[in-house]
Amino acid sequence: MLPSRNSVVLPLAVVAVALSGWLCALSQACSCAGEPHPQQAFCGSDVAMKVQLLEKTTEMMAVSNGDNESAMAQLTRYKVNVIKTFKGQEELTRTGYIYSPVGEPSCALDIQPHKRHYILTGRIWSGMIYVTLCNFIRPWNTLSSGQKSGFSDIYGSGCTCQISTCNQKPCEPTEARACTWTDSSTYQGARRWGPQAKTQACLPALEGDGCLWSKINGSGSAEPLDKPVPQQQLQ
């Protein structure tokens, strides 16, 4: 169960910076280190959940600077209805809370509660879930069927693989356990809408130590699309 409000002392850096696998800078505006493939977002996060946002409030909470000192900081608290948990926090009650920093420089999440369902990823600190704009946050009904199956059944099987982004062709494989993501070289940066982000996952090969792009089927399974790259070609 998630802690009650104002009950946990949190690292100051956690509140000041985006708490996701994607760097957010403390600058004049929110800046994230690129749009991740949905599988990268899943594997790089502590939690992945389908939720409905029920209530939004701003809270003052104690945060620690790491030297046994604490200060008060403003956080946005969302009361959520957890519809399904895809990763982490198995013990969550149906209704819990997620937190986000306040202010644009810290990439604060700013969504008004309504009936729409969201997929979101986040990080856990001191038992509390933190989400920023640098996490993967999308209305559930905007995901492709492959992405929905990916979060539900497939992406977790590929967390030992790496996804390397290629923004300009020709794109060459970098290592055996990596899949080269080429959507952005064709779709002008709208990577999540390319076929590799919409319908594919990077999964371990059935034979050998490599990883391959695999097409996600509606049945919760995936079929390899490529052949393993011989190790000598990567040297």
Salt bridges, closest charged atoms under 4 A:
GLU35 OE2 - ARG138 NH2 2.20
GLU35 OE1 - ARG192 NH1 3.80
ASP46 OD2 - ARG123 NE 2.99
GLU59 OE1 - ARG5 NE 3.17
GLU59 OE2 - ARG77 NE 3.57
ASP110 OD1 - LYS56 NZ 2.43
